[in-house]
């Protein structure tokens, strides 16, 4: 499994300044932004669940989007 980091940052002068452990030069990152909203915060349990979900995806334990949508249609 590849290592996954979750970090919080702030855009300062057009650059993202990350709190905590720095990322290595050239490391690939994904940025989520919620414009004009309160900061996105997670509890330690939610963070654990997010990391486990990412680990499941890394292992190929995925749900097909068409299957998920069909299941949601059935429940409504």
MOCOR-V114476 format. One record per residue. RES is the residue in one letter. PHI is phi in whole degrees, 0 to 359 (999 if undefined). Layout:
# MOCOR-V114476
res:RES phi:PHI
res:RES phi:PHI
This chain:
# MOCOR-V114476
res:X phi:999
res:X phi:280
res:X phi:288
res:X phi:236
res:X phi:241
res:X phi:242
res:X phi:224
res:X phi:249
res:X phi:212
res:X phi:225
res:X phi:280
res:X phi:230
res:X phi:54
res:X phi:83
res:X phi:245
res:X phi:273
res:X phi:258
res:X phi:263
res:X phi:280
res:X phi:83
res:X phi:299
res:X phi:287
res:X phi:269
res:X phi:285
res:X phi:303
res:X phi:85
res:X phi:293
res:X phi:281
res:X phi:225
res:X phi:240
res:X phi:243
res:X phi:250
res:X phi:227
res:X phi:244
res:X phi:298
res:X phi:57
res:X phi:230
res:X phi:295
res:X phi:302
res:X phi:273
res:X phi:237
res:X phi:231
res:X phi:283
res:X phi:304
res:X phi:293
res:X phi:296
res:X phi:298
res:X phi:299
res:X phi:294
res:X phi:298
res:X phi:296
res:X phi:294
res:X phi:297
res:X phi:296
res:X phi:296
res:X phi:298
res:X phi:297
res:X phi:299
res:X phi:278
res:X phi:85
res:X phi:275
res:X phi:244
res:X phi:249
res:X phi:295
res:X phi:300
res:X phi:297
res:X phi:295
res:X phi:297
res:X phi:296
res:X phi:296
res:X phi:294
res:X phi:295
res:X phi:298
res:X phi:293
res:X phi:275
res:X phi:260
